[in-house]
Amino acid sequence: MALICVGLGFLDLAPRSALPTGLHARARVIAADNSQVRTNLIVKTEAQFLTVRLLDGPHKGQELTIENMLTGKMEFDEFYETGDTLLVEYDTADGRPRHGTARGHYRLGMQLCLVALIALLLVVVAGVTGLKALLSFVFTALVLWKLYFPLLLRGWPPLATGLAVVAVLTAAITFAVGGLNRRGLATFAGSMLGVLLTCGLAVWFARAFQLHGALRPFAETLLYSGYFDLRLTDIFIASIFIASSGAVMDLAMDIAASMDEIKRKHPGIGFLEHTRSGLRVGRAVIGTMTTTLLLAYSCSHITMFMLFMAKGMPAANILNAPFVAAEVLNILVGSFGLVTVAPFTTLVAGLLYRLTEKQSEPVPKSVFRTFAKLQPETPTMRSKCE
């Protein structure tokens, strides 16, 4: 998997943009002119003029003047002060940096530090399994960033491509962590059955709710950027089952690992009792996993719900709003996959262990005795019959 991650790192399927991109470098603000900035409560508008000194890159040490236009949208605007470190994009003219643009406070260093800390924690706590989990995390990020998103921009069908991507990710992660054995196969099969059910329900309910993909942030901007043929509704549906696939995979692995452990401790357990034991484990885990999606999706829009509450909007108006209905669809349809993956994985695991058990059953001694009567007696045959 490590070699695949390296190969994906060099892969570039993204369409070529018509917009030119300049050089990037860290820069420190050495002067800030706020004379034209207008402040209304906490909202700032108009232009802020910055003088920055480049900290790295081919023009390290040189100074550059940047106009930071504040639009009044706090989710996009950033206000800078002297001493701040920024990520700057700029062009060159006559060998000197020109036409600089501030791309936000420099956060890449701390992001790398955070990645290193979580990687260290995984390896220290889980050892080899933690290293596999780290590789799975990197592999998932690269597949989405280097394969899935560029292929959507190139016009590939979102649903079919999304299902293929989930299948690849599920196979790679489950077999890397669980092993290429009955446990890994049961996890993969149970996960994919849950994802397929989630996909089908998402398609049906998205049409029943009369929702479209333009509800997602930046979807309309993407159309205006020249990608008029994108099927935004299908992309929205694909995002539902892709987002829930991680939790589905987690639950499937828990149940498959439990059934594997039960079979190891009680090799003679029957199919029905083995399946019932897996279902009991599934019931215990489902109770907490279903709230995972609720907490994840609802708290990502906490300020929106607070605004509705502050305005005194009735619950019927809130739940009927298109963007709220989209999140309800996310939560409930994703929960369908979580709930059903438990019986799916249990049934598949029970069948796998039952079938392989039959294939590996020893030959009865009566067969050897019958065969011995037809052959001259030898010391080897005598020991087998005994």
RAVENLIN-V539272 format. One record per helix or strand. SS is the DSSP state (helix for helix, strand for strand). FROM is the first residue (numbers start at 1). LEN is the number of residues. If there is no record, write none. Layout:
SS FROM LEN
SS FROM LEN
This chain:
helix 2 9
strand 23 11
strand 38 3
strand 43 12
strand 63 9
strand 85 9
strand 96 10
helix 108 19
helix 128 26
helix 158 21
helix 182 27
helix 213 3
helix 219 6
helix 232 34
helix 271 29
helix 302 9
helix 315 6
helix 322 38
helix 365 10
helix 379 7
